[in-house]
Amino acid sequence: MLGLKKENDKYIFTVACSKEKLYLNLYSGNRKVKQIAFDPALRIGDVWRLEVSEDLGEYSYCYETDHHIFTDPDGTVFEGRKKFGNLKDGTRILKTPIQEAVAIPEESEEWMNDRPLGIPYEDSILYRLHVRGFTKHHSSHVPKDERGTFRGIIDKIPYLKELGINGIELMPPYEFNEVMLPDFGSENPYQTEIKPTGKINYWGFTKDAMQLAPKSAYTSDHKNPRNEFRTMVLALHKAGIEVIVDLYFTSETLPDQISQVMRYWRIHYHVDGIHMIGNAPFSVIARDPYLSRFKIFADHWEDGNEMPHHGPAAGLKPRYLADYNNGFQDDMRRVLKGDEDMLRTLMYRIEEHPTDRATIHYMANVGGFSLMDALSYDRKHNELNHEDNRDGTDQNHSWNCGEEGKSRKKSVKLLRKKMWRNAYVLLMLSQGTPLIQAGDEFAATRLGNNNAYCQDNEINWLDWSLISKNEDFYNFAKYMIDFRRRHAVFRQKEPLRNLDYRSVGIPDASFHGVNAWKTDFENFRRQLGVMYAGAYAGDDSFLVLYNFHWEKHSFLLAHPPVGMVWAVSIDTANEAVNGIIQEGSEVALLHNALVVEPRSIVVLKAIKDIHYRAKKKKSSAARKTKRA
């Protein structure tokens, strides 16, 4: 491992550099007090090594080559970047304090006993957030000095528990230069004379980050980022919440670097998983025993066709790796707004459950429209990014429901609300692992900005007052999360087969159209029924009716299991009850057909037919009379 370590009273510096000369610069405060040259004779390839016997504990350091000064990319603690977005700090060299870098951190017995939670993918409800934006807004009711910090996340644990979350994904929580500088290619020198561009890299996805060091600007006292991050992880684990960290790699990142960074977060910070963004070579992960039995997400797995079926690396599949991309979001948004010829896609996404890895599903994420914006804007509105609205994707698969942006029309507001409920039903009743973008649960908006990478303001900061303003949205989201948790048919461990392979009377899952047991696939069809046999999951049986047409449709219902009748549990068109019929208060349907309103979803639950015995006796008596 590169970086700084101390052995037998010697400080050992190792760093990768392709230049012919390299120097160690030592600082007292901001003043350079000493420079020590690396000996080229001790270089192995492009890795330089320097041993220093004198006591350097009072200094901080960085490196210099060809008059370019750069930070140790393998440092684990830094000074000089305490305030997020500070232009002065942003153009200053990040230096590593030697004493803190080599000191063995004090680790409590409680931390030493902490372990990853190991929540199965099928039981996970994930929540992606930005450390700063999550609690920076004054409405967060977090103490002022804890807003936008790891400690601020601790303050919001009761909220996460109430919502039903058991896993959070953190956008880059490590040191990166948020003050955007001109691009000097692969040798950005971080020198003081560079003039900032005036933009802030709010998200943190950058190739020149220091990925082993929790970000100082995300701490409440700026003194010990490592311990504050650990404190947050420990508190979340106590609450039954996993921690997933975003790590950004490019094609230039060496395989050993990828392994080193992922190992470090697992070993030293006890995170439960990593979301690999950018380059994700499966072969690197498969060879590393430290990364076995560890949740790893990737937008796209490089060389994934080489996934082994036997041997040590086989432990990585199918339980720990996961696909994480916009496929579900883009397809389901097209379904949601009623595009043609989407029924087969809807069926695939509802049942998607690969045997060799998990899938992470979401209806909105940090890149692209928020969920509410996807129902409020036909076009992106990124003018505040000052790129003439050329940045960000044009493929949003959104629909403004009749008016661009904020609307006062009651019809538009009611339609958006119903469509929003439909989106949550699609997400929570699909077999993959659901992920919520922070704030979507109470209909947060980014004002139509679908690429808010540079907005360190209320476009990205969560406005917590929306919980009360949009209480119906929040309550429905919370209900759907709990509904999924209570009903295993929607989160099964094994892929659905669409067969009655245990002879329980109906298939584990089956598809229907407006007529039972008959699915119509004409390109104009927008109606689908899905029946789930509860016996295959130790659960109730359900029939979910999807109508994404702008006209109402009558569905002839498949028969429920013997001795049961259908009753409405959820009807997204029922504004009077916010779409929810509380379980236990459902009323049995007295007919075998049901009209589903335009652009609506109805969830039917099989409940006991209290008249079943009487019907059975009457039927038996009728048969006896007929025989007589």
Secondary structure, 3 states (H helix, E strand, C coil): CCEEEEECCEEEEEEECCCCCCEEEEEECCEEEEEEECCHHHCECCEEEEEECCCCCCCEEEEEECCEEECCCCCCCCECCCCCCCHHHHCCCCEEEHHHHHCCCCCCHHHHCCCCCCCCHHHCCEEEECHHHHHCCHHHCCCHHHCCCHHHHHHCHHHHHHHCCCEEEECCCEECCCECCCCCHHHCCCCCCCCCCCCECCCCCCCCCEEEEECHHHCCCCCCHHHHHHHHHHHHHHCCCEEEEEEEECCCCCHHHHHHHHHHHHHHHCCCEEEEEECCEHHHHHHCHHHCCCEEEECCCECHHHCCCCCHHHHHCCCCEEEECCHHHHHHHHHHCCCCCCHHHHHHHHHCCCCCCEEEECCCCCCCCCCCHHHCCCCCCCHHHCCCCCCCCCCCCCCCCCCCCCCCCHHHHHHHHHHHHHHHHHHHCCCCEEEEECCHHHCCCCCCCCCCCCCCCCCCCCCCCHHHHCHHHHHHHHHHHHHHHHCHHHCCCCCCCCCCCCCCCCCCEEEECCECCECCCCCCCCEEEEEECHHHCCCCCEEEEEECCCCCEEEECCCCCCCEEEEEEEECCCHHHCCECCCCCCCECCCCEEEECCCEEEEEEEEECCCHHHHHHHHHHHHHHHHC
